[in-house]
Amino acid sequence: MIPIHDNIPTQRMPLVTVALIAACVVTFLWQVSQHPQAQQAIIYALGVIPVVLLGDAQLPDELRWIPPGATILTSMFLHGGWMHLIGNMLYLWIFGNNVEDAMGHPRYLAFYFLCGALAVFAQALPEPGSQIPMVGASGAISGVLGAYWFLHPHARILVVVPLGFLLHSMQLRAGVVLGLWFAIQLVSSLAAQPGQGGVAFRAHIGGFVGGMVLVWFFKRRGVRLHPPWRS
């Protein structure tokens, strides 16, 4: 299920959302412009490695570019491939502008990074000895989705569903789209094998739940949460 756009207009330009997308794209272009060995070094030096962040392990000197705590931030701008980047930026563009509109620019930026940090710890704490680097904006974006679910549960989202070689489009309520997305993360997290790489499903869950909670504190005064259903 691929979201294309929603039907909720915004009152102000989503400057922070656009800036975050631009920063992620520029960072990824820098990543892929390096030779393969340097690309791997970037992932290990600037991604979050749980055993380094939470334990006593240290990276080799040549990869110790920044303090381990700083990788919580830098990891949010790195991506593992074109599809990883495109998928994240699509979700951020569709849902981020309305959340930014509800919070204002400074609060939204703080909210975004805080959700990303919560997502990192949701992924890392259950496996503090993991040596697998974590990269991507999806944890922070999951927080944006959690906030959107409370802000605009009845918004209509145009989604595309691949059916073999065909693409079927339909409009669904945001509550349905995001509810299904969250359910998939839960099921996938339970099915995932510990110690293996791949998608950080726990980070998605932690970010989403964090966004649902934090939106109450970061929204502008007068913004209503979970408005009544309208046809």
N, CA, C and O of each residue as an XYZ file, in Angstrom:
924
protein
N       0.845     -1.181      0.000
C       0.000      0.000      0.000
C       0.885      1.238      0.000
O       1.605      1.493      0.966
N       0.832      2.005     -1.082
C       1.710      3.171     -1.236
C       0.872      4.439     -1.206
O       0.049      4.640     -2.100
N       1.051      5.303     -0.211
C       0.279      6.553     -0.171
C       0.785      7.523     -1.236
O       1.982      7.587     -1.515
N      -0.144      8.274     -1.824
C       0.211      9.240     -2.865
C       0.006     10.672     -2.378
O       0.896     11.510     -2.527
N      -1.155     10.956     -1.799
C      -1.387     12.272     -1.200
C      -2.618     12.213     -0.310
O      -3.391     11.256     -0.352
N      -2.786     13.265      0.503
C      -3.963     13.358      1.354
C      -4.796     14.566      0.935
O      -4.429     15.294      0.012
N      -5.913     14.770      1.616
C      -6.820     15.855      1.230
C      -6.873     16.968      2.271
O      -7.842     17.725      2.324
N      -5.829     17.068      3.102
C      -5.802     18.080      4.152
C      -4.904     19.241      3.714
O      -3.693     19.059      3.593
N      -5.463     20.414      3.477
C      -4.622     21.563      3.080
C      -3.851     22.094      4.283
O      -4.226     21.855      5.430
N      -2.781     22.810      4.008
C      -1.982     23.420      5.072
C      -2.116     24.937      5.016
O      -2.422     25.508      3.970
N      -1.883     25.576      6.151
C      -1.996     27.031      6.249
C      -0.661     27.731      6.082
O      -0.628     28.934      5.824
N       0.435     27.012      6.224
C       1.766     27.621      6.115
C       2.688     26.682      5.348
O       2.456     25.475      5.280
N       3.730     27.257      4.777
C       4.703     26.461      4.035
C       5.415     25.475      4.961
O       5.852     25.863      6.044
N       5.541     24.209      4.558
C       6.226     23.216      5.406
C       7.746     23.331      5.270
O       8.401     22.449      4.716
N       8.288     24.428      5.783
C       9.704     24.724      5.575
C      10.605     23.659      6.186
O      11.600     23.265      5.577
N      10.265     23.188      7.385
C      11.102     22.200      8.053
C      11.041     20.866      7.319
O      12.066     20.211      7.130
N       9.848     20.464      6.907
C       9.709     19.206      6.169
C      10.527     19.238      4.887
O      11.231     18.278      4.575
N      10.440     20.322      4.152
C      11.214     20.454      2.917
C      12.708     20.428      3.219
O      13.476     19.794      2.495
N      13.123     21.112      4.279
C      14.538     21.146      4.638
C      15.037     19.756      5.035
O      16.148     19.371      4.672
N      14.226     19.004      5.776
C      14.624     17.650      6.170
C      14.753     16.740      4.960
O      15.693     15.952      4.869
N      13.808     16.847      4.031
C      13.887     16.043      2.810
C      15.140     16.407      2.023
O      15.863     15.525      1.558
N      15.396     17.696      1.875
C      16.582     18.141      1.134
C      17.853     17.632      1.796
O      18.772     17.180      1.112
N      17.914     17.703      3.129
C      19.104     17.249      3.839
C      19.330     15.755      3.656
O      20.464     15.311      3.476
N      18.251     14.982      3.702
C      18.376     13.525      3.509
C      18.824     13.192      2.095
O      19.652     12.303      1.897
N      18.285     13.894      1.120
C      18.642     13.633     -0.281
C      20.105     14.008     -0.529
O      20.852     13.238     -1.133
N      20.510     15.185     -0.063
C      21.897     15.623     -0.252
C      22.862     14.661      0.438
O      23.901     14.310     -0.120
N      22.516     14.238      1.649
C      23.371     13.296      2.372
C      23.491     11.982      1.624
O      24.578     11.410      1.541
N      22.380     11.498      1.080
C      22.430     10.231      0.359
C      23.245     10.359     -0.929
O      23.996      9.450     -1.281
N      23.101     11.479     -1.627
C      23.910     11.688     -2.830
C      25.394     11.714     -2.484
O      26.229     11.223     -3.245
N      25.714     12.293     -1.325
C      27.109     12.255     -0.867
C      27.534     10.814     -0.585
O      28.640     10.410     -0.942
N      26.648     10.035      0.060
C      26.977      8.632      0.336
C      27.322      7.875     -0.933
O      28.380      7.254     -1.033
N      26.417      7.932     -1.901
C      26.594      7.118     -3.104
C      27.695      7.644     -4.011
O      28.124      6.943     -4.928
N      28.162      8.867     -3.771
C      29.265      9.406     -4.577
C      30.616      8.842     -4.132
O      31.618      9.002     -4.829
N      30.640      8.175     -2.960
C      31.882      7.610     -2.442
C      32.103      6.203     -3.010
O      31.168      5.565     -3.493
N      33.340      5.735     -2.946
C      33.599      4.365     -3.375
C      33.037      3.404     -2.332
O      32.821      3.810     -1.190
N      32.795      2.140     -2.689
C      32.091      1.209     -1.793
C      32.683      1.106     -0.392
O      31.935      1.034      0.582
N      33.996      1.097     -0.269
C      34.600      0.980      1.059
C      34.297      2.204      1.912
O      34.054      2.091      3.114
N      34.314      3.374      1.280
C      33.998      4.603      2.016
C      32.516      4.647      2.387
O      32.161      5.148      3.454
N      31.657      4.132      1.522
C      30.229      4.086      1.848
C      29.988      3.239      3.090
O      29.190      3.602      3.954
N      30.682      2.112      3.173
C      30.532      1.255      4.354
C      31.068      1.950      5.599
O      30.493      1.831      6.682
N      32.165      2.673      5.441
C      32.734      3.400      6.583
C      31.763      4.455      7.091
O      31.658      4.664      8.299
N      31.049      5.123      6.187
C      30.070      6.141      6.570
C      28.962      5.524      7.415
O      28.556      6.094      8.428
N      28.480      4.369      6.999
C      27.399      3.700      7.724
C      27.843      3.345      9.136
O      27.095      3.547     10.092
N      29.065      2.813      9.274
C      29.543      2.402     10.597
C      29.930      3.599     11.462
O      29.752      3.565     12.680
N      30.454      4.644     10.850
C      30.912      5.795     11.633
C      29.772      6.706     12.056
O      29.813      7.282     13.143
N      28.740      6.847     11.201
C      27.669      7.799     11.458
C      26.331      7.145     11.761
O      25.382      7.830     12.143
N      26.241      5.826     11.598
C      25.037      5.112     12.000
C      25.095      4.741     13.471
O      26.151      4.813     14.100
N      23.953      4.346     14.011
C      23.883      3.933     15.421
C      24.202      2.450     15.520
O      23.547      1.622     14.888
N      25.212      2.121     16.317
C      25.556      0.730     16.608
C      25.241      0.500     18.087
O      25.927      1.048     18.949
N      24.227     -0.292     18.394
C      23.783     -0.425     19.791
C      24.884     -0.746     20.781
O      24.928     -0.150     21.858
N      25.776     -1.671     20.449
C      26.806     -2.068     21.398
C      27.789     -0.933     21.663
O      28.409     -0.881     22.725
N      27.933     -0.024     20.699
C      28.801      1.144     20.894
C      28.058      2.228     21.674
O      28.635      2.871     22.550
N      26.782      2.428     21.357
C      25.986      3.453     22.025
C      25.687      3.097     23.470
O      25.752      3.956     24.350
N      25.358      1.834     23.722
C      24.883      1.429     25.041
C      25.906      0.630     25.851
O      25.775      0.510     27.069
N      26.915      0.089     25.186
C      27.890     -0.752     25.867
C      29.259     -0.108     25.947
O      29.415      1.105     25.805
N      30.254     -0.967     26.180
C      31.631     -0.497     26.326
C      32.440     -0.641     25.041
O      33.614     -0.274     25.006
N      31.823     -1.173     23.983
C      32.560     -1.369     22.740
C      32.898     -0.031     22.090
O      32.182      0.957     22.255
N      33.991     -0.021     21.356
C      34.412      1.179     20.645
C      34.738      0.825     19.205
O      35.185     -0.281     18.900
N      34.503      1.790     18.332
C      34.870      1.615     16.943
C      36.386      1.743     16.784
O      37.048      2.330     17.639
N      36.935      1.204     15.708
C      38.355      1.465     15.412
C      38.595      2.964     15.267
O      37.680      3.721     14.941
N      39.819      3.380     15.509
C      40.145      4.804     15.481
C      39.743      5.470     14.180
O      39.282      6.612     14.182
N      39.912      4.767     13.069
C      39.618      5.371     11.762
C      38.120      5.577     11.528
O      37.737      6.289     10.600
N      37.261      4.960     12.364
C      35.815      5.127     12.230
C      35.221      5.946     13.376
O      34.008      6.148     13.422
N      36.049      6.414     14.293
C      35.561      7.161     15.448
C      35.490      8.640     15.077
O      36.269      9.456     15.569
N      34.530      8.974     14.189
C      34.419     10.337     13.674
C      33.733     11.267     14.663
O      34.114     12.430     14.794
N      32.731     10.761     15.354
C      31.935     11.581     16.265
C      31.632     10.760     17.520
O      31.779      9.539     17.489
N      31.212     11.395     18.631
C      30.835     10.638     19.827
C      29.648      9.712     19.543
O      28.801     10.039     18.712
N      29.575      8.568     20.216
C      28.468      7.629     19.963
C      27.085      8.261     20.091
O      26.193      7.949     19.302
N      26.895      9.140     21.067
C      25.585      9.766     21.240
C      25.174     10.608     20.054
O      23.984     10.730     19.764
N      26.139     11.193     19.364
C      25.825     12.035     18.210
C      25.312     11.234     17.028
O      24.668     11.787     16.136
N      25.593      9.928     17.010
C      25.104      9.107     15.898
C      23.587      8.964     15.924
O      22.982      8.626     14.906
N      22.964      9.216     17.074
C      21.501      9.206     17.131
C      20.950     10.215     16.125
O      19.945      9.958     15.462
N      21.617     11.362     16.019
C      21.192     12.399     15.082
C      21.658     12.105     13.663
O      20.861     12.160     12.727
N      22.929     11.796     13.494
C      23.455     11.624     12.136
C      22.822     10.434     11.414
O      22.673     10.449     10.193
N      22.451      9.400     12.179
C      21.861      8.217     11.546
C      20.543      8.529     10.851
O      20.155      7.824      9.919
N      19.846      9.581     11.296
C      18.545      9.930     10.725
C      18.658     10.487      9.309
O      17.656     10.583      8.600
N      19.864     10.853      8.892
C      20.040     11.427      7.557
C      20.680     10.453      6.583
O      20.818     10.763      5.399
N      21.073      9.275      7.067
C      21.676      8.257      6.208
C      20.609      7.274      5.744
O      19.607      7.067      6.428
N      20.826      6.671      4.583
C      19.905      5.655      4.080
C      20.679      4.533      3.399
O      21.791      4.727      2.908
N      20.062      3.359      3.386
C      20.738      2.177      2.879
C      20.575      1.915      1.405
O      21.164      0.966      0.887
N      19.799      2.719      0.707
C      19.592      2.516     -0.728
C      18.548      3.475     -1.253
O      17.900      4.194     -0.492
N      18.394      3.474     -2.578
C      17.452      4.405     -3.200
C      16.019      4.166     -2.746
O      15.302      5.124     -2.459
N      15.589      2.919     -2.673
C      14.211      2.634     -2.279
C      13.972      3.011     -0.824
O      12.894      3.489     -0.469
N      14.975      2.797      0.013
C      14.890      3.207      1.421
C      14.671      4.712      1.511
O      13.817      5.186      2.260
N      15.453      5.451      0.740
C      15.337      6.915      0.741
C      13.995      7.365      0.173
O      13.302      8.169      0.796
N      13.623      6.864     -0.991
C      12.404      7.318     -1.665
C      11.172      7.022     -0.815
O      10.293      7.873     -0.678
N      11.104      5.821     -0.245
C       9.957      5.471      0.584
C       9.830      6.387      1.794
O       8.739      6.860      2.112
N      10.943      6.632      2.461
C      10.903      7.505      3.636
C      10.504      8.930      3.269
O       9.686      9.546      3.954
N      11.078      9.449      2.194
C      10.792     10.836      1.826
C       9.352     10.997      1.339
O       8.749     12.052      1.531
N       8.803      9.965      0.716
C       7.402     10.022      0.284
C       6.484     10.148      1.500
O       5.593     10.997      1.524
N       6.699      9.316      2.492
C       5.878      9.377      3.706
C       6.066     10.709      4.432
O       5.102     11.284      4.937
N       7.307     11.199      4.484
C       7.559     12.458      5.165
C       6.865     13.613      4.455
O       6.317     14.501      5.108
N       6.883     13.610      3.134
C       6.251     14.689      2.371
C       4.732     14.673      2.540
O       4.118     15.725      2.720
N       4.129     13.495      2.485
C       2.667     13.401      2.539
C       2.135     13.757      3.927
O       1.152     14.489      4.042
N       2.769     13.253      4.966
C       2.231     13.409      6.318
C       2.923     14.511      7.123
O       2.330     15.055      8.054
N       4.156     14.841      6.781
C       4.909     15.794      7.575
C       4.382     17.214      7.502
O       4.408     17.939      8.496
N       3.896     17.621      6.319
C       3.469     19.027      6.182
C       2.298     19.355      7.101
O       2.246     20.451      7.659
N       1.361     18.431      7.269
C       0.213     18.692      8.142
C       0.591     18.670      9.615
O       0.044     19.433     10.412
N       1.526     17.795      9.979
C       1.985     17.766     11.373
C       2.767     19.039     11.678
O       2.607     19.624     12.749
N       3.599     19.464     10.756
C       4.320     20.725     10.939
C       3.344     21.895     11.067
O       3.552     22.803     11.872
N       2.289     21.864     10.274
C       1.273     22.919     10.328
C       0.618     22.972     11.696
O       0.289     24.052     12.188
N       0.427     21.813     12.315
C      -0.241     21.750     13.616
C       0.669     22.144     14.771
O       0.188     22.474     15.855
N       1.978     22.115     14.548
C       2.925     22.382     15.629
C       3.652     23.708     15.475
O       4.038     24.324     16.469
N       3.841     24.150     14.245
C       4.738     25.267     14.002
C       6.141     24.749     13.750
O       6.473     23.633     14.149
N       6.966     25.548     13.093
C       8.260     25.071     12.620
C       9.206     24.620     13.736
O       9.692     23.491     13.677
N       9.493     25.448     14.755
C      10.477     25.020     15.769
C      10.035     23.786     16.554
O      10.827     22.870     16.777
N       8.773     23.766     16.971
C       8.289     22.621     17.754
C       8.305     21.346     16.915
O       8.627     20.270     17.417
N       7.960     21.471     15.653
C       7.949     20.296     14.772
C       9.354     19.727     14.618
O       9.533     18.510     14.643
N      10.341     20.584     14.460
C      11.716     20.109     14.315
C      12.159     19.372     15.574
O      12.760     18.301     15.489
N      11.864     19.944     16.750
C      12.215     19.279     18.006
C      11.466     17.956     18.140
O      12.042     16.951     18.558
N      10.188     17.957     17.788
C       9.363     16.748     17.830
C       9.961     15.662     16.942
O      10.063     14.506     17.354
N      10.351     16.026     15.738
C      10.897     15.073     14.758
C      12.139     14.386     15.320
O      12.241     13.159     15.287
N      13.077     15.170     15.832
C      14.316     14.585     16.330
C      14.086     13.784     17.603
O      14.747     12.767     17.818
N      13.173     14.218     18.440
C      12.882     13.473     19.660
C      12.254     12.121     19.326
O      12.599     11.112     19.941
N      11.341     12.093     18.366
C      10.760     10.811     17.926
C      11.836      9.905     17.344
O      11.830      8.697     17.581
N      12.761     10.484     16.584
C      13.855      9.694     16.035
C      14.718      9.086     17.124
O      15.149      7.938     17.015
N      14.970      9.858     18.179
C      15.767      9.340     19.292
C      15.028      8.220     20.024
O      15.630      7.202     20.365
N      13.737      8.398     20.266
C      12.951      7.346     20.906
C      12.951      6.071     20.062
O      13.012      4.964     20.597
N      12.883      6.235     18.749
C      12.902      5.082     17.850
C      14.231      4.338     17.946
O      14.258      3.107     17.932
N      15.323      5.076     18.043
C      16.640      4.445     18.181
C      16.682      3.570     19.425
O      17.114      2.419     19.360
N      16.239      4.105     20.556
C      16.303      3.336     21.802
C      15.305      2.174     21.801
O      15.573      1.130     22.396
N      14.162      2.347     21.141
C      13.204      1.241     21.028
C      13.815      0.070     20.268
O      13.516     -1.089     20.558
N      14.667      0.372     19.299
C      15.322     -0.679     18.531
C      16.532     -1.241     19.268
O      16.779     -2.446     19.235
N      17.285     -0.368     19.931
C      18.565     -0.781     20.503
C      18.445     -1.453     21.865
O      19.163     -2.416     22.135
N      17.563     -0.976     22.723
C      17.521     -1.478     24.098
C      17.241     -2.980     24.200
O      17.851     -3.639     25.042
N      16.340     -3.558     23.377
C      16.126     -5.005     23.485
C      17.344     -5.836     23.063
O      17.460     -6.993     23.467
N      18.243     -5.275     22.267
C      19.451     -5.978     21.833
C      20.655     -5.058     21.991
O      21.234     -4.634     20.991
N      21.043     -4.739     23.222
C      22.125     -3.771     23.427
C      23.482     -4.254     22.940
O      24.399     -3.447     22.782
N      23.629     -5.542     22.702
C      24.901     -6.060     22.217
C      24.995     -6.147     20.708
O      25.982     -6.658     20.179
N      23.980     -5.655     20.005
C      23.975     -5.756     18.544
C      25.087     -4.913     17.932
O      25.344     -3.792     18.372
N      25.737     -5.457     16.925
C      26.781     -4.754     16.195
C      26.288     -4.265     14.830
O      27.080     -3.789     14.017
N      24.995     -4.383     14.584
C      24.423     -4.008     13.290
C      24.120     -2.517     13.275
O      23.373     -2.046     14.133
N      24.672     -1.752     12.330
C      24.396     -0.309     12.279
C      22.934     -0.031     11.926
O      22.329     -0.753     11.134
N      22.386      1.007     12.515
C      21.023      1.454     12.233
C      21.099      2.800     11.527
O      21.720      3.738     12.025
N      20.459      2.887     10.360
C      20.420      4.155      9.628
C      19.023      4.369      9.076
O      18.267      3.416      8.890
N      18.683      5.626      8.815
C      17.417      5.935      8.175
C      16.569      6.890      8.982
O      16.699      6.990     10.202
N      15.697      7.590      8.278
C      14.793      8.562      8.899
C      13.476      7.939      9.312
O      12.602      8.640      9.823
N      13.310      6.637      9.105
C      11.986      6.037      9.293
C      11.505      6.080     10.731
O      10.299      6.156     10.962
N      12.409      6.034     11.714
C      11.968      6.120     13.102
C      11.331      7.461     13.409
O      10.267      7.526     14.025
N      11.994      8.544     12.972
C      11.440      9.883     13.164
C      10.146     10.056     12.375
O       9.182     10.642     12.868
N      10.132      9.545     11.152
C       8.937      9.659     10.310
C       7.789      8.858     10.907
O       6.631      9.255     10.782
N       8.091      7.741     11.549
C       7.049      6.979     12.230
C       6.384      7.833     13.304
O       5.175      7.740     13.517
N       7.178      8.666     13.980
C       6.593      9.596     14.948
C       5.648     10.577     14.288
O       4.604     10.912     14.848
N       6.006     11.039     13.099
C       5.123     11.925     12.332
C       3.810     11.207     12.009
O       2.736     11.804     12.084
N       3.904      9.923     11.652
C       2.689      9.156     11.355
C       1.812      9.011     12.597
O       0.588      9.116     12.513
N       2.438      8.770     13.748
C       1.668      8.654     14.983
C       0.944      9.946     15.324
O      -0.198      9.923     15.782
N       1.619     11.086     15.098
C       0.975     12.375     15.343
C      -0.157     12.615     14.360
O      -1.223     13.100     14.739
N       0.069     12.277     13.103
C      -0.966     12.476     12.074
C      -2.205     11.654     12.410
O      -3.328     12.109     12.193
N      -2.010     10.460     12.932
C      -3.145      9.589     13.264
C      -4.068     10.249     14.278
O      -5.286     10.077     14.221
N      -3.485     11.007     15.213
C      -4.295     11.726     16.191
C      -4.854     13.030     15.628
O      -5.950     13.450     16.000
N      -4.108     13.667     14.740
C      -4.516     14.967     14.214
C      -5.582     14.853     13.129
O      -6.535     15.632     13.116
N      -5.433     13.893     12.223
C      -6.317     13.800     11.051
C      -6.723     12.347     10.763
O      -6.466     11.844      9.669
N      -7.348     11.673     11.725
C      -7.687     10.260     11.502
C      -8.701     10.046     10.395
O      -8.780      8.954      9.835
N      -9.491     11.085     10.066
C     -10.533     10.930      9.056
C     -10.138     11.512      7.706
O     -10.949     11.545      6.780
N      -8.886     11.972      7.589
C      -8.411     12.457      6.285
C      -8.483     11.331      5.271
O      -8.358     10.155      5.613
N      -8.685     11.708      4.033
C      -8.713     10.703      2.965
C      -7.333     10.644      2.312
O      -6.785     11.659      1.882
N      -6.788      9.431      2.248
C      -5.468      9.202      1.669
C      -5.641      8.412      0.373
O      -6.246      7.339      0.363
N      -5.108      8.950     -0.711
C      -5.081      8.208     -1.965
C      -3.910      7.241     -1.905
O      -2.761      7.658     -1.757
N      -4.200      5.956     -2.021
C      -3.143      4.942     -1.964
C      -3.165      4.116     -3.238
O      -4.194      3.994     -3.902
N      -2.031      3.561     -3.560
C      -1.892      2.655     -4.696
C      -1.524      1.284     -4.154
O      -0.592      1.158     -3.359
N      -2.246      0.261     -4.576
C      -2.009     -1.100     -4.121
C      -1.540     -1.940     -5.306
O      -2.306     -2.128     -6.251
N      -0.313     -2.448     -5.288
C       0.158     -3.315     -6.374
C      -0.584     -4.653     -6.362
O      -0.624     -5.344     -5.344
N      -1.158     -5.000     -7.484
C      -1.827     -6.293     -7.663
C      -1.163     -6.998     -8.841
O      -1.606     -6.881     -9.984
N      -0.101     -7.727     -8.545
C       0.672     -8.333     -9.620
C       1.359     -7.254    -10.441
O       2.148     -6.464     -9.924
N       1.041     -7.238    -11.740
C       1.611     -6.221    -12.621
C       0.727     -4.984    -12.720
O       1.064     -4.044    -13.440
N      -0.396     -4.969    -12.010
C      -1.329     -3.851    -12.067
C      -1.254     -3.028    -10.786
O      -0.894     -3.532     -9.722
N      -1.601     -1.754    -10.912
C      -1.678     -0.859     -9.773
C      -3.122     -0.413     -9.596
O      -3.725      0.145    -10.513
N      -3.669     -0.661     -8.419
C      -5.053     -0.285     -8.135
C      -5.051      0.866     -7.146
O      -4.435      0.761     -6.085
N      -5.720      1.953     -7.466
C      -5.768      3.114     -6.574
C      -7.121      3.164     -5.861
O      -8.143      2.739     -6.399
N      -7.095      3.694     -4.642
C      -8.318      3.849     -3.857
C      -8.082      4.923     -2.803
O      -6.940      5.268     -2.502
N      -9.161      5.443     -2.251
C      -9.069      6.400     -1.159
C      -9.504      5.725      0.137
O     -10.564      5.102      0.202
N      -8.669      5.860      1.168
C      -8.959      5.268      2.465
C      -8.791      6.322      3.555
O      -8.051      7.291      3.386
N      -9.477      6.126      4.659
C      -9.299      6.995      5.799
C      -7.881      6.849      6.341
O      -7.308      5.759      6.321
N      -7.320      7.955      6.824
C      -5.965      7.914      7.365
C      -5.873      6.935      8.527
O      -4.861      6.254      8.687
N      -6.932      6.861      9.345
C      -6.921      5.924     10.459
C      -6.755      4.488     10.000
O      -6.108      3.688     10.675
N      -7.338      4.157      8.850
C      -7.222      2.803      8.304
C      -5.814      2.578      7.763
O      -5.183      1.563      8.055
N      -5.327      3.536      6.971
C      -4.003      3.406      6.361
C      -2.924      3.273      7.433
O      -2.084      2.376      7.374
N      -2.956      4.174      8.410
C      -1.922      4.168      9.438
C      -2.112      3.021     10.424
O      -1.137      2.490     10.956
N      -3.363      2.638     10.670
C      -3.611      1.487     11.523
C      -3.065      0.205     10.916
O      -2.464     -0.610     11.616
N      -3.273      0.022      9.613
C      -2.721     -1.148      8.920
C      -1.201     -1.110      8.924
O      -0.541     -2.126      9.139
N      -0.656      0.082      8.680
C       0.806      0.216      8.681
C       1.373     -0.194     10.038
O       2.356     -0.933     10.106
N       0.751      0.288     11.120
C       1.247     -0.028     12.455
C       1.095     -1.518     12.757
O       1.978     -2.123     13.365
N      -0.007     -2.102     12.340
C      -0.213     -3.537     12.563
C       0.850     -4.361     11.853
O       1.322     -5.365     12.388
N       1.229     -3.941     10.651
C       2.277     -4.646      9.905
C       3.602     -4.568     10.645
O       4.351     -5.544     10.691
N       3.896     -3.389     11.233
C       5.148     -3.254     11.984
C       5.150     -4.179     13.195
O       6.168     -4.800     13.502
N       4.009     -4.274     13.889
C       3.922     -5.145     15.065
C       4.129     -6.606     14.688
O       4.917     -7.311     15.319
N       3.420     -7.057     13.660
C       3.524     -8.455     13.241
C       4.943     -8.759     12.751
O       5.516     -9.796     13.083
N       5.494     -7.847     11.966
C       6.840     -8.059     11.434
C       7.882     -8.075     12.536
O       8.853     -8.829     12.467
N       7.685     -7.239     13.561
C       8.620     -7.224     14.680
C       8.598     -8.548     15.428
O       9.645     -9.066     15.815
N       7.409     -9.095     15.631
C       7.294    -10.371     16.333
C       7.884    -11.520     15.517
O       8.393    -12.493     16.073
N       7.807    -11.392     14.189
C       8.305    -12.461     13.323
C       9.800    -12.354     13.052
O      10.411    -13.325     12.607
N      10.397    -11.202     13.308
C      11.808    -10.987     12.990
C      12.700    -11.833     13.893
O      12.395    -12.039     15.068
N      13.804    -12.320     13.334
C      14.758    -13.113     14.092
C      15.762    -12.196     14.784
O      16.342    -11.331     14.128
N      15.984    -12.357     16.084
C      16.957    -11.514     16.800
C      18.354    -11.645     16.188
O      18.759    -12.719     15.745
N      19.070    -10.531     16.178
C      20.452    -10.552     15.720
C      20.628    -10.465     14.224
O      21.759    -10.490     13.739
N      19.538    -10.364     13.471
C      19.629    -10.262     12.027
C      19.354     -8.831     11.595
O      18.611     -8.102     12.252
N      19.958     -8.439     10.488
C      19.747     -7.106      9.947
C      18.409     -7.018      9.227
O      17.573     -7.915      9.334
N      18.217     -5.933      8.496
C      16.964     -5.731      7.784
C      16.245     -4.506      8.285
O      16.870     -3.541      8.725
N      14.936     -4.545      8.220
C      14.122     -3.402      8.627
C      14.054     -3.323     10.150
O      13.851     -4.332     10.825
N      14.226     -2.111     10.685
C      14.183     -1.902     12.144
C      12.733     -1.687     12.573
O      12.309     -0.555     12.803
N      11.983     -2.775     12.678
C      10.553     -2.666     12.975
C      10.298     -2.089     14.364
O       9.341     -1.339     14.556
N      11.149     -2.434     15.337
C      10.949     -1.892     16.684
C      11.123     -0.377     16.690
O      10.452      0.324     17.447
N      12.012      0.123     15.858
C      12.186      1.572     15.753
C      10.923      2.223     15.214
O      10.530      3.294     15.676
N      10.285      1.587     14.242
C       9.028      2.116     13.704
C       7.962      2.159     14.789
O       7.237      3.146     14.921
N       7.872      1.091     15.558
C       6.866      1.029     16.623
C       7.146      2.090     17.681
O       6.237      2.806     18.101
N       8.401      2.193     18.110
C       8.755      3.174     19.122
C       8.524      4.596     18.660
O       8.036      5.430     19.424
N       8.875      4.884     17.399
C       8.647      6.219     16.866
C       7.175      6.551     16.778
O       6.766      7.660     17.122
N       6.372      5.603     16.321
C       4.933      5.823     16.165
C       4.270      6.095     17.513
O       3.505      7.049     17.660
N       4.572      5.249     18.489
C       3.989      5.439     19.817
C       4.480      6.750     20.427
O       3.709      7.468     21.065
N       5.759      7.061     20.231
C       6.287      8.325     20.717
C       5.570      9.510     20.104
O       5.262     10.480     20.797
N       5.302      9.438     18.805
C       4.579     10.518     18.141
C       3.167     10.679     18.664
O       2.681     11.802     18.798
N       2.498      9.565     18.962
C       1.148      9.627     19.504
C       1.110     10.320     20.858
O       0.153     11.025     21.180
N       2.151     10.114     21.641
C       2.207     10.727     22.972
C       2.658     12.183     22.889
O       2.053     13.066     23.498
N       3.722     12.423     22.131
C       4.333     13.756     22.110
C       3.480     14.797     21.398
O       3.614     15.990     21.671
N       2.613     14.371     20.497
C       1.789     15.350     19.785
C       0.928     16.154     20.757
O       0.607     17.309     20.476
N       0.554     15.577     21.876
C      -0.249     16.290     22.868
C       0.504     17.489     23.449
O      -0.108     18.482     23.845
N       1.820     17.391     23.496
C       2.637     18.438     24.107
C       3.223     19.413     23.081
O       3.592     20.535     23.428
N       3.306     18.986     21.827
C       3.961     19.817     20.814
C       2.983     20.551     19.897
O       3.383     21.483     19.199
N       1.734     20.158     19.884
C       0.772     20.831     19.014
C       0.556     22.270     19.478
O       0.727     22.588     20.655
N       0.180     23.132     18.538
C      -0.136     24.513     18.890
C      -1.437     24.567     19.682
O      -2.305     23.705     19.546
N      -1.548     25.590     20.505
C      -2.775     25.769     21.282
C      -3.954     25.961     20.339
O      -3.862     26.715     19.370
N      -5.040     25.292     20.614
C      -6.231     25.395     19.785
C      -6.346     24.317     18.735
O      -7.414     24.143     18.147
N      -5.266     23.584     18.482
C      -5.322     22.474     17.525
C      -5.997     21.291     18.189
O      -5.603     20.865     19.275
N      -7.001     20.775     17.542
C      -7.813     19.701     18.124
C      -7.255     18.344     17.715
O      -6.876     18.137     16.562
N      -7.210     17.429     18.669
C      -6.786     16.067     18.397
C      -7.999     15.158     18.251
O      -9.005     15.318     18.943
N      -7.881     14.204     17.337
C      -8.937     13.246     17.067
C     -10.276     13.942     16.858
O     -11.224     13.716     17.609
N     -10.351     14.801     15.821
C     -11.614     15.512     15.558
C     -12.712     14.520     15.172
O     -12.413     13.401     14.754
N     -13.993     14.924     15.311
C     -15.091     14.025     14.967
C     -15.109     13.702     13.479
O     -14.586     14.450     12.653
N     -15.722     12.570     13.161
C     -15.834     12.124     11.776
C     -16.710     13.067     10.968
O     -17.753     13.529     11.430
N     -16.255     13.342      9.741
C     -17.052     14.141      8.808
C     -17.128     13.394      7.483
O     -16.139     12.822      7.025
N     -18.297     13.402      6.880
C     -18.463     12.716      5.587
C     -17.909     13.564      4.467
O     -17.956     13.160      3.305
